[in-house]
């Protein structure tokens, strides 16, 4: 029989996609499935065609266009997402709408046509509703608006706020609480706190990745799976998860009968939510049944496991039909309900079920559950064991390479945590000059910086311990500086390198080896010092043989902290291929790689790069006002305001684009006093020529700390604000002046204030970690990403050894010492 309608199901790895495919096929639909990984549904008899598509998380635009192309090819009537790829499809549509609202158009052949097709076929809530349902904090606020019961909830959007919430007697914040990220799945990051227990350290907390503190409510766990069209429920089932994979996803599900009094209450909650948002799409709710009734914990605005309880003959596909112009005489579908009493996911149940056995009663319950129908082995449509094994092996590989749990690996390349998708448009690119600049036709800063350094006489003239070739590369419309070792540069480990090693900003050997040698003397144990020196000696030989310093660094502006733009994975892969061809005997690297508000580390990993921890850096979220209320920051501000110093931007001559030579020399001198003379000669030894090149190009702006009475420059910092962050890689003060003046404290406050004025987060770089933590900073690791797959094995082995030593020795030491 030729199908009269066609549906495209995405997220086909999910067991719910398999059951949805069966239900649509039974109703006479042609079923097409798509996913970015090998999946369970591909071999189902219900499926006409299965496709592999790009990753929704890492290549969202290509993913959305691939789905649109599949739908067009098969003349699909409906596109039904089943997992978190729904958020990425929605985000791409939202990005297109934003461009059109601003009178702009996306670039690329057929992009607008693809967006129009998705808008007309996608069975999903509109983007604003999706975000409110998925963000646990915004969902709690929505429930307040609708008058629906839920635990009391507080959203914390910065690490500073988190630390300022001690457990104080009285109120619900003192009682038992639950803390969890606003974006999470499977309950894997949920932490239960006893009464009076302080908030734990949970890692990154930002406005984009907030956490919730929630009143703990106990009761019977229930779940809802529902479908809605135009705010009306078209399918509904209430069920209880009898067994879970750990504390997360269910693996055995039992339907709650309609005769149960709780059923009507749960249906009423779902109907109110759907109606309040005029919802079209699938959604699930997690509930608790307490003595006071039902309370809603959270929402999953996608297909959820209750779908498995809809069996043949339940007409589940009819719940989706009003969205696709059904027959004129049938515009309303009666509510579709489920008929299966209990079902299970066979293999996951066998893997995880025994972990919950604590008594003879638990063992008996587990054995009873094994008799429930297995949705993976439905008669006539069983998932073959090799298919299951392949899917599991893919997850295991993802877990290993991406350093996530096995459960986390199941959604790693489709999960959405509030990221924004940017579509390339016909307007100016980010690296083009702002319209408020004096010369709107000025060249991008990277080109201007390279030209300015060349005009100064080369890199040795701007930093005496840096000798590389400086050029420019383009990636995704952004132009970035790139450093390339000179062909005749000394070999790592040679006499000249040992006598005067190059700065770490161009030399991995200096960064990982010579710096470590300087720190060995700080170890208290003589045995530890001897062991460390022996390890470093052996590592130095390996790095020399492997020519580790022979590396091309992309985005390297010769500063400690490079702020990289957001790039697309396909652009990153294309640039890597180009550089691999242009530099067949050199590694390709990126310095200053971090994952705060960025997927760049994982995209680099997916493109074949090694991520070697480089240093522990600190970030302060200076966008709000919390940073200014931290005790030590308020004291720093007081020191500055009561001092005889005032900050001002360095005056730049409009003809030369630079400050006068005496000012530039003073800036270089103050920087050298702190970072070269006091800390290490391995830091870049900048000259006045570098200060001028940085000013001419727009790489850095400089703020001077001047003594009002003497008009003397006693402190300075050079900063760059870009891509959501501010970094101050050039900072210095007159170290001969009394420490009681508090020059460093004043500069620290002024840098944070400048970040706040620019509306960005502060990248605090590394060093004096305790000082920065006392001012609200949070540590995270920064990485050196290096691509070596095209190199001979003897060159790759040094990088592999370096990564092993750093991860097994250096990182644990940093974590233990709190550096």
MIPAKE-157289 format. One record per residue: residue in three letters; y, z, x of N, C-alpha, C in turn. Coordinates in steps of 0.1 Angstrom, whole numbers, plus 5000, padded with zeros to 4 digits. Last residue first. Layout:
BEGIN
ALAYZXYZXYZX...
END
This chain:
BEGIN
UNK525854275455526954195461527554085453UNK523954465449525054445440526154365446UNK521654495464522954555469524054545460UNK519854365449519654505452520954565456UNK520854105449520654175436520554325438UNK520754035476522054035469521954115456UNK517954055480518854145488520254155481UNK516953855464516653995461517554095468UNK518253635478518553665464518153805461UNK516953635504518453655502518753695488UNK514153605499514653715508516153735504UNK513453415481512453525483513053635491UNK515453225481515053285468514153405470UNK515753165508516953215500516453285488UNK513253065515513753185522514853245514UNK513052845498512052955498512553075504UNK515152685507515152735493514152855492UNK514352625533515552705531515552765517UNK511952475529511852605535513152695533UNK513152255517512152335509512052475515UNK514752165538515352205525514452295517UNK512752095556513752195559514452255547UNK511351895544510652025546511652135549UNK512751655544512651735531512151875534UNK512451565569513751605565513751685553UNK509751505569510251595579511651645577UNK509551305549509051445547509551545557UNK512551115545511251135551510851285549UNK514251095512514151125527512751135532UNK514451085485514350955492514250975507UNK514651345476513451275473513351145481UNK516751515478516151475490514951385488UNK519651665467518651565463518151505476UNK520851985459520651885469519451795465UNK523352215450522352125445522152015455UNK523952545456524052415462522952335457UNK525252765430524152695437524752585445UNK525953105422526452965423525452895432UNK525253365399524953295411525553155410UNK527653605389526653505386526353425399UNK529353905378528653825388527753725382UNK532453955363531053955361530353865371UNK535454155363534654035367533154065365UNK537054375358536454305346535654185350UNK537854515379538854445372538354355362UNK535554595392536454705386537654645378UNK534754365402534054415391534854525384UNK536454345424536654245413535854295401UNK535554555441536954545437537154455425UNK532854475444533154595437534654595432UNK533154235460532554235446532954355438UNK534354105482534954225476534454245461UNK532953775475533653875483534253985475UNK533753465458532853575462533653675471UNK535553355429534853325441533953445445UNK536553385403536953485414536353455427UNK537753195380536653185390537053265402UNK538853275349539153295363537853285371UNK539353055322538653165328538953165343UNK542552965307541252935313540653065318UNK545352945301544352945290542952915295UNK547252975319546752835318545652835307UNK547753245318548853155313548353015312UNK545353335329545653365315546653265310UNK545753245356544653195348544853215333UNK547953415362548153265362546953195354UNK546753665361547853625351548053475350UNK545053635383544453655369545553625359UNK546953615403545953515401545453515387UNK548253865400549053745398548053625396UNK546254045408546854055394547553915391UNK545853975434544753965425545253965411UNK548454025445547953885444546753875434UNK548354305443549354225436548954085434UNK546254365460546154405446547154325437UNK547254275484546154215478545954245464UNK549454455487549754305486548454235480UNK549954735489549154675478549354525476UNK551254905506552054815499551254745487UNK549255025521549855095509550755005501UNK548854875543547954855532548454925519UNK551754745560550954865556550054835543UNK551254425577552054525568551154635563UNK549454255588550154355597550954455589UNK548654075570547754185572548354295581UNK550253915547550553955560549754085563UNK547753715529548953805530549053855544UNK546253455509546453535521547653625520UNK544253195497544953315494545053395507UNK542852925483543752955494544453085490UNK541352905460540652895472541452925485UNK541353005431542453015441541753025455UNK540652845400540152895412541352905422UNK540152845365541152855376540452915388UNK538552635341538552745350539752735359UNK538452415324538152545318538252665328UNK539052195340537752205334537352345330UNK541352355362540752235357539452265351UNK543752465384543152495370542652365365UNK544052605416543752485408543152525395UNK546252765439545252755428545152615422UNK547052965466547052825461545952815451UNK549053245472547753195468548053045463UNK550553485494550553355488549153325482UNK552953705510551653675503551753545497UNK555453725521554453815526553053795520UNK558253565529557053535522555953625529UNK561453715523560353685533559053665525UNK563953815515563553675512562453625522UNK564454075517564454005530564153855528UNK564554155490565654195499565654105511UNK562054055479563454025473564554045483UNK559453895493560254025493561653995489UNK557253685475558453705483559053845482UNK554553515472554953655470556053685480UNK554153195458554553275469554953415465UNK551752965449552553075444552853165456UNK550952625448551052745455552152845449UNK548352405436549752455435549852595442UNK546252145448546552295446548052305444UNK546051875443544851955444545152095441UNK548251715443548051795431546751865431UNK548851575466547851515458547751585444UNK550751735479551051595476550151535465UNK549351985482550551975473550851825469UNK547351905500546951965487548151965477UNK548951825522548051725515547651775501UNK550152065529550951955524550151855517UNK547952215537548852265526549652145520UNK547152055558546252075546547152115534UNK549252095576548951955571548051965558UNK549052355584550152315575549952175569UNK545452405583546752385590547852355579UNK542552615579543552515574544752515583UNK539552645587540752685594541852585590UNK537152775565537952655569539252705575UNK535153035580535952975569536752865574UNK534153115604533453015597534152955585UNK535553325612536053195617535253085612UNK536153575588535253495596535853365600UNK538153805583536853785578535953705587UNK540553805599539953935594538453915590UNK541053535607541153645616540353775612UNK540453405582539853355595539853475604UNK541553535560540253465558539653425572UNK544053655568543053725560541653665562UNK545353485586545353625589544253695581UNK545253235572544453255584544253405588UNK547053275552545653245548544753285560UNK549353295567548953415559547453395555UNK549553035579549453155587548853275579UNK549852865557548652855565548452975574UNK552352965549551152965540549852965548UNK553852895571553753035567552553055558UNK553752615570553252685582552952835578UNK555152575546553652535548553052605559UNK557652665553556952725542555452695543UNK558352485574558252635577557452705566UNK558352235560557352265570557252415573UNK558852255524559352235538558352285548UNK556252115503557252225506557752195520UNK555951775492555551895499556651995500UNK556851535483555751595475555251725481UNK559051405493557851415502556651465494UNK560851405472560651285480559351285488UNK560951655460560451545452560251415460UNK559551935476560551825478560151705470UNK558852225459558252105464559451995465UNK558552575461559452455458558852335466UNK555952765449556552705461557352585457UNK556752985422556052865427556752815439UNK556953345429557553215424556753095429UNK557053695424556253575426557053455421UNK558553955443558553875431557753745434UNK558754295455558254165456558354085442UNK559054565456560254485459559854335460UNK557254705427557454665441558754595443UNK556654745402557454855408557854815422UNK555054535396556254545389557254645395UNK552754585413553554465414554954485408UNK551754825402552154815417553054695419UNK551254745376552254845379552754845393UNK549054575381550354525375551454615377UNK547254755390547754645399549054585394UNK546854905367547454965379547954865389UNK545654715351546954775347547654845359UNK543354675366544254565364545654615360UNK542054925363542454885376543454765376UNK541554915334542355025341542854975355UNK542154635314541254705323542054805332UNK543854485300543754625296542754705305UNK543654225308544854295311544854445308UNK541254145297541254155311542554235315UNK541754115269540954225274541154245289UNK543053895259543854005265543154115271UNK541653575268542153675258543053775265UNK541053445292541653375280542253465270UNK539753545313541153575312541853505301UNK536953655323537453575311538853615308UNK536053615356536753705346537253615335UNK533253595378534153535368534753645359UNK532053565411532453655400533453575391UNK529053475429530453465426530753545414UNK526753475454527053545441528553545439UNK525653165467526453285468526553355454UNK523552975464524452975476525253105478UNK520252885456521352985454522252985467UNK519652555452519452655461520552755459UNK517952335433519152425432518852545441UNK517251995440516852135442518152215440UNK517251715417517951805427517251935428UNK516351555396515651555409516251645420UNK517551555372517751435380517151445394UNK517051815364516351705357516551575364UNK518951945380517551975382516651855376UNK521351855368521051825382519551835385UNK521051975344521051835344520751785359UNK521152245351519852195345519852045346UNK523852265360522652305369521352235364UNK525352165337525252095350524052135358UNK526052275314524652245315524352175329UNK528352545312528052415316526552395317UNK529252805309529852705301529452565304UNK528052855340528852925330529652825322UNK526452765360526052735347526852805336UNK527552595390527252715382527052675368UNK528052475422527452445409527152575402UNK529252445448529952515437529352485424UNK528252115459528552255461529152315449UNK525751875459526951925452527052075455UNK524351605479524551745475525751765466UNK521851425494522951415485523151555479UNK520851345528520651415515521951405507UNK520451025543521151155541520851215528UNK519450775546518950875555519651015554UNK520650615527519250635526518650735535UNK523250585511522950675522521450705523UNK523150395491524250385501523950475513UNK521050485476521050345482521950335493UNK521950725468520650715475520550585482UNK524250655454524350725467523050725475UNK523050535431523950465440524050525453UNK521550745421520850625425521750545434UNK523650925415522550965425521850845430UNK524950785395525650815407524650845418UNK522950785375523450665380524050685394UNK522651065369521550985375521950855381UNK525251115360524751185371523551105378UNK525150955337526150925347525750995361UNK523251085323522950955327523950905338UNK524451335318523251325326522951185331UNK527951355321526751325313525651305323UNK530051635331529551495333528251475324UNK532951815334531651805326531251655327UNK534051855369534251815355532851815347UNK534152135390533552005387533851975372UNK535952285415535752285400535352145395UNK534852435444535252315437534952325422UNK535752675466535352665452535852525447UNK536652635492535552725490534952695476UNK537352285501537752425497536452505493UNK536952025504537152105516537652245513UNK536251905480537651895484537951985496UNK533551745468533951845478535351815483UNK532251575451533151665445533651765455UNK529251555470530051505460530951605454UNK528351535503528751635493529651565483UNK525651435522526851385515527151485504UNK524351575552524351565537525651515532UNK523051685576523351545574523251525559UNK522251945580523751925579524051775576UNK519551925583520051965570521551945569UNK517551815600518951755599519551795586UNK515151925606515251855594516651795591UNK515652055630514651945630514851865618UNK517452245621517852155631516952025631UNK515852395604517052325598517552225608UNK513952505622513552415611514752335605UNK515652665638514952555644514452455633UNK516552845619517552755626516852635632UNK514252985612514852905602515852805608UNK513853125636512853025632513452935621UNK516153285635515953195646514953085643UNK515853425611516953335612516753235624UNK513653585618513553485607514653385608UNK514753735639513653645642513453545631UNK516753875626517153775636515953685640UNK515154025608516153925603516453825613UNK513754185626513054095617513953985612UNK515954335637515154245646514354145637UNK516954465614517754375622516954275630UNK514754615607515154515598516054415605UNK514654785629513554695626513954585617UNK517054925625516954835637515754745635UNK518754945595517454965602517454865614UNK521154865584521054995590519855005599UNK522954555588521754625584521554755591UNK525054435600525354535590524154615585UNK524154235616524554365622524854475612UNK523854025599522654095603523054235609UNK526153875593525853985585524754075590UNK526053665611527153755612526953885604UNK523853535602523753595615524953695617UNK524753425578523753535578523653605591UNK526453235587527053345580526053465580UNK524553065599525553125607526153245600UNK522952985575522453045587523453125595UNK524352895552523052975551522653045563UNK526652775562526652855550525452945550UNK525852625585526852735586526752825574UNK524152445572523652535582524552655584UNK525852305554524852405549524252495559UNK529052235559527852255566526952355560UNK531552215547530852085549529452105555UNK532252475543532552385532531952255534UNK531652625567530652615556530952515545UNK532852445596533052535584531952515574UNK530752405625531652355615531752455603UNK530652625653530052555642531052515632UNK530852645684531952635674531452555661UNK528452685696529652745702530752745691UNK526552555681526452705682527752765687UNK527352295683527352355670527252505671UNK526952255710528352255705528352315691UNK524152295713525052385719526452375713UNK522452255680522852215693523852305699UNK522252335654521452405664521752365678UNK522752005641522652155638521752215649UNK524351775663523251815656523251965653UNK527751665660526751735667525551775658UNK528451325648528651475647527551545654UNK528451055647528251115660528451265660UNK528850985620527550945626527351025640UNK530051255600530351145609529051115617UNK529151325566529151355580529351235589UNK531351295539530151225546530251265560UNK532551415508532451425523531151365528UNK534551305482533251315487533351325502UNK536451365451536351345466534851365470UNK536151175421535951295428535951265443UNK537151065389537151035403537151165411UNK535551005358536251095367536151055381UNK534050815345535450805344536250905352UNK531450885354531750905340533250895338UNK532450905386531350945378531850965364UNK533250775418533550785403532350815396UNK534450895450533450835441533850855426UNK536150865480536150895466535050825459UNK536051035513536250925504536250965489UNK536151135546536451175532536751045524UNK534051235572534751125565534951165551UNK534651545590533851455582534651335577UNK535051825604535151685609534151605601UNK536652125605536052035596536251895601UNK538152305620536652315621535952235610UNK540852255613540352235627538852245628UNK542052075588541252195590540452175603UNK543651865592544051955581543152085581UNK542651735614544051765614544451865603UNK540051675607540351775618541751825618UNK540351475587540051615583540251715594UNK543351275594541951305592541651445590UNK546051235596545251215608543851245606UNK547551235573547751345582546951325595UNK546551015560547851005565548151115575UNK544151125552544051015561545451005568UNK545151315533544351365545544351255556UNK546251145514547051235521546451285534UNK543951005505545050925512545951025520UNK542551215493541951145504543051065512UNK544451285474544051385484543451315496UNK544551055457545751105464545451195476UNK541951055448542450945456543650985464UNK542151295433541151275444541551165453UNK544151265414544351355425543351335436UNK544950915406544251045404544251135416UNK548350795412546950785413546250915410UNK550950775386550450825399548950815399UNK552150695364551350595370550750645383UNK553850895357552750875348551750775354UNK555551105375555050965376553850945369UNK555951365365557051275368556651135369UNK553851455337554051445352555251355354UNK553251445311554351525315554651525330UNK550851315309552051235306553351315309UNK548651355337549251405324550551325322UNK546651095352547751195352548251235338UNK543051105348544351035348545451135347UNK540751245345541351245358542651165359UNK539951205318540451335322541151335336UNK541250885306540250975311540751105317UNK542950765277542950805291541850905294UNK540750605252542050665256541850705271UNK538550515240539350415246540650475252UNK536050765250536850685240537750585248UNK532950935250533950855257534750775248UNK532651235232532351095232533351025241UNK531351555238532551465240532151325241UNK530151825221529851695226531151615227UNK529852165229530652065223530251935229UNK527452425222528052325231528852225223UNK525952625209527452605206528152505215UNK523352585218524052715220525552705218UNK520352435210521852425209522452565209UNK517452275224518152385218519652365219UNK516052075236516652035223517552155218UNK514752145259515552025259516151985246UNK513452385251514452385262515352265262UNK511552465233512852415227513852385238UNK509452555248509152465236510452405230UNK510352725267510152585271509952495259UNK510252965255511552905256511452755260UNK507553015257508152995244509452925245UNK507453045285506652935279507152905264UNK510753095299509453135294508753025287UNK512052915328512152975314510753015310UNK512452735350512452885351512752955338UNK512052475350513352515345513452665345UNK509452445360510552375367511952425363UNK507952605343507952625357509152565364UNK508452515317508652655320508752675335UNK507652245320509052275317509352425321UNK504852295323505652225334507152255332UNK504252405298504052485311504852425322UNK504852185281505652315280505452395293UNK502852015290504251975291505152095291UNK500552155283500852125297502252085299UNK500752145255500852275262501152255277UNK500451865251501651935246501852065253UNK497751845260498951765267500251835263UNK496351995242496352035256497551965264UNK496751855218497251995220497352035234UNK495451625226496851615222497451755223UNK492751715231493551655242495051645238UNK492151795204492351895214493051835226UNK493951635177492851635187493151735198UNK494551755145495151725158494151745169UNK493151595117493151695127493851655139UNK493051485090494151465099494251575109UNK490751545076491251415076492451385085UNK491851875070490751775069491351635068UNK493952005095493851965081492751865080UNK494552155119493252095116493052065102UNK496952275119496752175130495352105128UNK496752455099497552335096497452235107UNK493852605089494652575101495452445099UNK493252855064493352705068494352695080UNK491853155075492853085068492852945073UNK490153295092489453215081490553135073UNK491653445109491053325114490353235104UNK492253665093493253555094492653435100UNK490053825097490253765084491253655085UNK490453895124489253815120489453755106UNK492754055121492853925129491653835125UNK491854265106492854175100492954045108UNK490054375124489554325112490554225105UNK491954455143490854365147490254295134UNK493354645129494054525134493054415137UNK491354835125491954775114492654645118UNK490954925151489854855144490354775132UNK493954855169492954945163491954855156UNK495554665180495654805186494654895180UNK496454345185495254425181495354565188UNK498254165194498654265184497554355179UNK496853995210497854085217498254195207UNK495453815194494753935199495654035206UNK497453615187497053715178496353835184UNK497953425208498853545206498353655197UNK495853235207496453275220497153405218UNK495153205181494153255190494653295203UNK497653105172497053235166496053285175UNK497852865186498752975188498253105183UNK495652735172495652765187496652875190UNK496352745143495152785149495252825164UNK498652865123498652775134497552815143UNK497752915089497952965102498052845112UNK498253035055497952925065498252985078UNK497853115021497953165035497553045044UNK498252964997498353114997498653165011UNK500052684986499052744995499352894996UNK502052594970500852634963499852704973UNK505652614965504452594973503252644966UNK507852414944507352544949506052514956UNK510852254936509552234942509052374948UNK512752234907512552314920511052294924UNK513251904896512952044894512652104907UNK515951694904514551724907514351874903UNK518151464890517851604893516351624894UNK518151194885519151244895518951394898UNK516750964871516151084877517051134888UNK517750734862517250824852516650954858UNK518250594885519350644877518950744867UNK516250694914516350614901517450674892UNK518250804942517050784934517250714922UNK519850814968520050724956518750694949UNK519051024985518950884989518950794977UNK519051294978519951254988519951104991UNK516951324960518351314954519351274965UNK514651364977515051234972516351224966UNK513751604987514751534995515251414988UNK511851694969513051784972514151714980UNK509851514971510751494960512051584962UNK508251604991509151494994510151474983UNK506651804978507751844986508751734989UNK504551804958505751714957506951754966UNK502151924959503352014956504651934955UNK500051764967500351774952501551864949UNK499251944996499151814988499351844973UNK501452235000500252155002500352014995UNK503552445017503552335007502352245010UNK503352605038502752655026502752555015UNK504752495059503252485060502652525047UNK507352575054506952435051505452415050UNK507752815066507252815052506952675047UNK508852765091507452765090506852775076UNK511652535087511052665092509552665087UNK514252305094512852335089512352455095UNK517452465095516552355098515252385092UNK519252695101519552585092518752455096UNK518253015098517852895106518152775098UNK519853325097519553195091519153095102UNK519253685094519853565100519353435093UNK518953905075519153925089519853805095UNK519754035043519553905051519853935066UNK517854255023518954235032518654115041UNK516754374992516654275002517954275010UNK516454734986516354594982516354504994UNK516354994994517554954987517554804982UNK514055005008514155074996515355034988UNK513854655020513954805022513954875008UNK512854375034512754435021512754585024UNK514754145053514054275053514054335039UNK514553795062514953905053514154035057UNK515653495074514853605077515453725069UNK515653165059516253295060515253405065UNK516252825065515352935064516153065066UNK516852495052517252615059516252725056UNK517852145050516752255050517352375057UNK520452015029519652025041518552125039UNK523552075017522551975017521751985030UNK525552315000524652275011523752165008UNK527852444993527652314988526652244997UNK528052705001528352605011528252465006UNK527252844978528552874985528952774995UNK524752734972525852704964527252734971UNK523252854993523352714992524552664983UNK523653134986524053074999524152924999UNK522553144961523953174963524453124976UNK519853074966520652984957522153014959UNK519053284982519053154987519953064979UNK519253504963520053504976520153364982UNK517453414944518853434940519753434953UNK515053434958515453304954516953314950UNK514953714961515053634973515553494969UNK514653794935515753844943516053754955UNK512153684928513353644921514653684929UNK510453824946510553684947511853634940UNK510154084941511054054952511353904953UNK508254104921509654124917510654084928UNK505853854920506253964927507753984924UNK505253614908505253734899505753854906UNK505253434928506453434920506453554911UNK503853574959503653514945505053524938UNK504453474991504653584982504653524968UNK502053345015503053325004503153444995UNK501853405049501253435035502353425025UNK501053285080502053295070501353315056UNK500853315115500153325103501153355092UNK502753295135501653205136500653215124UNK506353315140505153345133504053245136UNK508153385171507753295160506453335154UNK508353705184509153595179508453515168UNK507153895198508053945188508753825181UNK504153715201504953825206505753885195UNK503853525176503753505190504653605197UNK502553725148503653655155503153625169UNK501353745114501053755129502153675136UNK502353715089501353825092501053845106UNK505353665074504553635086503653745089UNK505553585040505453695050504753655062UNK507753395019506453425026506653545035UNK508953184994509053315000507753355006UNK510252864990509052944991509453074999UNK511652574974511752714978510352784979UNK513752304968512452354972512652494977UNK516252274959515352174954513852214958UNK519252434950517952444956516952344950UNK522352284954521352324945519952334952UNK524252174971524452314968523352364958UNK523351914976524551934969524752074964UNK520152034980520951914979522151934970UNK517952225000518952214990519652074991UNK514952405007515652275007516752274997UNK513652675025514252615013514852485017UNK511852965032512052825036512552755023UNK512253305041512453195031512453065038UNK510353605048511153485052511253385040UNK510253955056509953845048510853725052UNK509154265067509754145071509254025062UNK510054575053509054475054509754335057UNK512254775075511554735062510554635064UNK515354875089513854865089513354845075UNK518154795107517554815093516054795095UNK520754875129519254845127518854885113UNK523754695131523054815126521554775124UNK524454515161524054515147523354645143UNK526354335182525854475180525654485165UNK525954015197526154095185525654235187UNK527653805220526553885216526953975204UNK528753465228528953615224527653675221UNK529553225243528153285243528253435240UNK532153165242531253065238529853115237UNK533353395252533653355238532753245233UNK530553555268531753485268532153455254UNK528353715289528953735275530353665276UNK525453725309526753655305527053675291UNK523754035310524153905316525453855310UNK523354275298522654165292523054035299UNK522954615301523454495308522654375304UNK523054785269522454755282523254635288UNK524955055255524654905255524154865269UNK523255375254524355285257523955135257UNK521955555227521655475239522755375242UNK522455675203523155725214522855645227UNK519255585190520555655187521155705200UNK517955295208517855425201519255485199UNK518054945203518655065210518455185202UNK516354655209516554765200516954885208UNK517254325215516954455221517254555211UNK516353985217516654095209516254225215UNK515453755229516453835236516953955228UNK513653635212513153665226514253755233UNK513653545186513853685188513653735202UNK513553275182512253345184512453495187UNK516753215197515653175188514353255192UNK520353225196519053255202517953215192UNK523553305197522753185197521453225204UNK524453555200524853485188524053355186UNK521953785212522953675214523253615201UNK521754135202521154005204522253895206UNK520854465195521754375201521054245204UNK520654715170520054595176521154515182UNK520555075168521254945167520354835173UNK520755395154519955285160520555155158UNK524255515157522855515153521955415160UNK526755455165526055555172524555565169UNK527755265148527555225162526855325171UNK528155395125526855315126526655275141UNK529455725131529555585127528255515130UNK529055945159529655915146529655765143UNK529655945194529056005182529855975169UNK529555635211530355755207529755815194UNK528655455237528055515225528755645222UNK531355225246530455335249529855385236UNK532554955251532055005238530955115242UNK533454825273534354915267533854985254UNK531554635279531554755287532454865281UNK532354435260530954495260530954625267UNK534854355269534754425256533354495255UNK534054235293534954345293534854425280UNK532454025284531854125291532754255292UNK533253915251533553915265532854035271UNK532753925224532853795230533353795244UNK530854075199531454105212531553975220UNK530754145166530654045175531454075188UNK528954365145530154355154529854245164UNK527654435113527654355125528954355132UNK525454575090526754575096526754525110UNK523054355075523354475083524854465088UNK523654235041523254215055523654335063UNK523954085009523654205018523154165031UNK526853885000525353905002525054015011UNK529353794995528953914989527453944990UNK530453585008529653554996529153674989UNK531753705029532453625020531753605007UNK529453815042530553905037531353825026UNK528253585050527553665040528553765034UNK530053505069529853415057529153505047UNK529753695089531053685082530853605069UNK527153635097527353765091528753765083UNK527653385108526753395096526953525089UNK529053445130529753375119528953375106UNK526953565144528153645141528953575129UNK525053365148524753485140525953565136UNK525353035142525953135150525853275142UNK524252885120523452905133524053025141UNK526052875099524752925097523952965109UNK528352765111528452895105527052955102UNK527352515119527852615129527852755123UNK526852395094525752415104526152525114UNK529452375084528452465077527252495087UNK530552185101531152315100530152415094UNK528851955097528952025110529452165109UNK526951965066528051915074528252005087UNK523251975067524552025063525651965072UNK521251675064521651795072522951845066UNK519951395068519751495058520051635065UNK521651095074521151225080521151335069UNK522650855065521250885064520751025067UNK525350825069524850785056523350825054UNK525750905096526450975085525850945071UNK524250705109523850845109524450925098UNK525850485105524450485099523950635099UNK528150545119528250525104526850535098UNK527150565145527650685138527750665123UNK526550295149525450395149525950525142UNK529050175147528050135138526950235137UNK530250295169530850325156529750285145UNK528650175190528750325188529250355174UNK528549905197527849955185527850095182UNK529249945230528949855220528149915209UNK531850175239530450145239530150045227UNK534050445229533750325237532250295236UNK535450545198534550565209534250435216UNK539050555192537750495189536750515200UNK541650735176541050675187539650635183UNK543150885158543450745159542850675171UNK542151135154543251125163543650975166UNK540051095138541151165132542351155141UNK538250965156538950885145540150955139UNK537551195171538251075177538950995167UNK536351355152537551405159538251285165UNK534151195145535151225135536451265141UNK532651205169533251075164534251095154UNK532151475170532951425180533551285176UNK530451495147531751565147532651515158UNK528251345156529051295145530451365144UNK527451515177527851375180528751325169UNK526751745162527851755171528351615175UNK524551645147525751685140526951695149UNK522751615168523151495159524451525152UNK522651875176523151775185523551645177UNK521452005155522852045159523451945168UNK518951895153519851875142521351905146UNK517451985173518151855176519151825165UNK516152205165517552225169518252095173UNK514052035140514352145150515752145153UNK513951835122513151945119513452065128UNK515951585104515651665116514851785113UNK515451295088515251445085514951515099UNK516951025074516651085087516651235085UNK516250765051516550905054516150945068UNK515550505049516450565039516950705042UNK515350265075515050395070516050435059UNK514650025088515450025075515150155068UNK513750025113512750035102513350045088UNK516049985127514949895130513949905118UNK517650205120518050065116516849965117UNK516250415130516450405116516850265112UNK516350345157515050355151515250345136UNK519150375161518550245163517150235157UNK519550645156520250545147519550405149UNK518150745177517650775164518250675154UNK519750645198518350605197517750635183UNK522150775194522050635192520650585191UNK521351045199521851005186521750855184UNK520651015227519651055217520051015203UNK523050945238521950845239520850885228UNK524451185233524951055227523750955227UNK522851385246523051385231523551255226UNK521151465268521651325266521951305251UNK520451725267520951675279521551535278UNK519551765240520451865247521151805259UNK517851555234519051585225520051675233UNK516551325257516751465253518051485245UNK515650995243516251085253516351225247UNK512350945228513750925228514351015239UNK509450785217509950875227511450845228UNK507950745184508850705195509250815204UNK505450615162506050735170506850685182UNK504650505130505150475143505750595150UNK503450615107503350475110503650435124UNK501550905101502650845108502450695111UNK499351025090500551005081501650925088UNK497551065110497350945101498550925092UNK499051165141498751195127498551065119UNK499951135167498551085163498151105149UNK502451265168502351115171501051055166UNK502651535164502651445152502351305155UNK502751665189501551685180501451575169UNK504151485217504151575206502851565197UNK506051435246504751415239504551525229UNK509651455239508451495247507151445239UNK511551375223511851355237510651395246UNK510651205193510851325200511051285215UNK510051085160510651065173510851205179UNK508350895134508651015141509250985155UNK508250765102508450735116508850865122UNK506450685073506950795082507050745096UNK507050565041506650525055507250625064UNK505950745012506950705022506350655035UNK504150834993504350694994505450655004UNK503551094993504451054983504850904984UNK502151125016501451145003502251084992UNK504151115035503251005034502451005021UNK505451365031506151235028505251115026UNK503351535039503851545025504651415022UNK502951455066501951445057502451445042UNK505551525077505051385077503951365067UNK505451795073506451715066506051575066UNK503451875091503251885077504251805069UNK504751795115503451735112503251755097UNK507051955115507151805114505851745110UNK505852205119506452175106506752025104UNK505152185147504152175136504652155122UNK507251985167507152105158505952085148UNK507651745178506851835185506451955176UNK509551595165508151585160507251675168UNK512351575161511751705165510251705162UNK512751375131512951405145512451545148UNK511551125110511451275113511751295128UNK512650895088512550915103512651075104UNK511250725060511850845066511650855081UNK511350475036511050515049511850635054UNK509850345006510950415013510450455027UNK507650214998508850164992510050234999UNK504850105018505850205014507050145008UNK502249915006503449905014504450015009UNK498850005008500050005000501250005009
END
